[in-house]
Amino acid sequence: MAKDKNSFILYTDQRGIFDKLSDEQAGKLIKHIYAYCCDENPESDFVTELAFESIKSALKRDLKK
């Protein structure tokens, strides 16, 4: 995501995404988020990728701030 960036923000309005996922799917999503933020170019299943899309937009927006 960004060199030397060591934090990111998840927002409470994103909770609905996690609430709709099973615990296993939510775990995959949070691991995907961490991998993305650590520049690991994660690949995942369709559900994780779909759930990640709106979170990714927020992460990119926050990076510009």
Number of C-alpha atoms within 10 A of each C-alpha: 15 11 8 7 11 8 8 14 10 11 9 7 7 13 10 9 15 15 10 11 16 10 11 8 16 18 14 17 24 14 14 20 20 14 15 18 21 17 12 12 11 14 11 13 10 9 13 20 16 13 18 18 11 12 18 16 11 15 18 14 10 11 13 6 5
